[in-house]
Structure formats: C-alpha cells, structure tokens
C-alpha cells in the first residue's frame, strides 16, 4: 500500500473518531447555550487535527522532539480557535438575548423595535417581528375606529329613529283627539316619516349583508353613462330645491361589468352626499372615463374641504363629518346616519374596486375605480 494512502487512512480513522465523539457531544448538549455549541465545534475541529497528527506521527516514526513541536503547534492553534469561537459565540449570544427580550416585549405589549445587529438570520427574524408589530398596531387602530363607529352608529340611529317616532306619536294622538284641521297633511307627513325610517332600516340591512360577506352581485354589462344620467335625473329636483347645480359628462362607450343595482346605489349615494354638503349656488360635477383596464368615476362637490385628520374616517361606519365642513342642507332622501359612504365602500370593494376621497378646492373629490371585467370568486 502506498505511504500516502496509508497516512490518509490513518488520519481519517483518528479524525473520524473525534468527529463521531463530537457529534455525540453535540447531541447531548443540543439544549444548552449557543456558547457551548460554538466552543464544541472549535474543540472538535482542533481535536480531529491533533488526533490525525498523532496517528500519522506514530506511523511515520517521528522523533520525540519533532513530535513535541507538532503537538505544541496544534495545541496553540487549538487555543486560538477556541478563543475565536468563544468571541463569535458571545456576539451571537448577545444578539440572541436581545432578540429574546424583544420577542418577550412583543408578546406582552404587542410592540417591537428592530434593534438586532447580529447574524443575517437574526436580523431577518427581527425585521419580521417589527413588521408584525406594525401590522398588529394598524389592526388595533382599525379595531378601535370600528368600535367607535359602532357606538356612534347606535347613538345616532337611536336618535334618528326616536325623532320620527316621537313625531308619529304626536300626529297620531292629534288625529285621535280630533284636533287636526287638515288630516290629509298629517297623513302625508306620517307617510314621509315612515318612508324615512324604512330607508334607514334598508341601509342597515344592506350594511349587514356587506359586513357579513353575503352581498350577492348580478354581473352585467352596464353603461356608466346611463347609470350617471339616471342618478342625475333622480337627484336634480332635490338639488334645485337647495340651489345646487348638477353637471358632468360620461362618454357613451364607457362600459363596465358590474351589478346594475349596486352601481346605481354607489352613484346615487355619492351624488346625494355631494348635494348634502354643497352650499347654495354650488356645483356638483359627475364625470366618468375609461382607463386601460378599469373605469373611473369622479364626483366633485363644494363642501369646503375635509380636515386631513378626518380623511381616513370618511368611509367609516356612522361617520358624519366634522363641524368644519359646510353644514348639511337637509336629509335629501337619505338616512343622515352616516351610512351612505360606508355602503359605497362596501359595494365598490365587492366589485374588486377602490374608492378614495381627496380635497380639491372648493370642496372634495370622490374617486371610484372599478375593473372593467372581473370574475366573481
């Protein structure tokens, strides 16, 4: 057998034995600190080298002096290797402990600051915890806004129902006592109040369907121009009553794949909202255009603008606007309970679309974007 092969086999045997012993020790200490694992790697590496050197040195019949020199060099290298391993392990351990403290704080408070500067894997895990903390914070804020909106909705709907009910009771008692000179006028007023409450209940039912995810859409090819024309025709008498002018234009070839009733509800609610918050002699403009793969509907009013702090809440349930906005011009065939824009958002999102609002003097502009064609899931 050639000498090189014999030496190689001897080295493999001795080093392999040290490696097997190291694996056994690593298994026994697998639950210990990372410091022990790093030290064990360095020790096993040096021990494998020393064992291989000792085995081959005996086979080569080195002198005692030469053997001592080789062994000393190996031992010095081993000490250096163990020292470096301990230093690296300390750095890794420090990052690990910092990550552990951050994870503990995240579990207790839901907040986490990305401060780990150790190995790339730790940095990646720390960044993911930071992103999770941000998402959790946003979720909590949405939950708080939703809870606030629900409380406001209950309060406002209770008030809006109490007023017409009190009026109906008073008119009924007056009719029963025969104290009315013109019963027909009272009957007409009672009918109007009942219609108002019916609209409010219908809006609440629509919102419940939207939030429950059971809103059914009957998708058809719809001309946006026809929908806008119908909305303008229906709202024009009310707009004339309060001195608001309606205008706008949509090309006849703008076609969208949508639910006709839902799309009509969206346009009608936006136009009604615009009229409600536009002062006399103001203008409400409705326009529509076709983009590359979507259609865009815009409703601009003269409300005087919405405070920046209120813009994120415009489509929240029961949001009615701040005192900074132009005062409402009346009920305008709506509920007045802050449900119209929430319904708009729900219907638009059910169509896989998006609705936004921006301040554009002298008022604000609601922008609805809908895909031209989409498949219901």
Buried (B, 14 or more C-beta within 10 A) or exposed (E): EEEEEEBEBBBEEBBEBBBEBBEEBBEEEEEEEBBBBBBBBBBBBBBBBBBBBBBBBEBEEBEEEEBEEBBEEBEEBBEEBBEEBBEBBEEBBEBBEBBEEBBEBBEEEEEBEBEBEBBEEBBEBBEEBBEEBEEBEEEEEEEEBEEBBEEBBEEBBEEBBEEBEEBBEEBEEEBEEEEBEEEEEBEEBBEEBEEBBEBBEEBBEBBEBBEEEEBEBEBEEBBBBBBBBBBBEBBBEBBEEBEBBBEBEBEEEBBBBBBBEBBBBBBBBBBBBBBBBBBEEBBBBBBBBBEEEBBBBBBBBBBBBBEEEBBEBBBBBBBBBEEEBBEBBEBBBBBBBBBBBBBBBBBBBBBEBBBBBEBEEBBBBBBBBBBBEBEEE
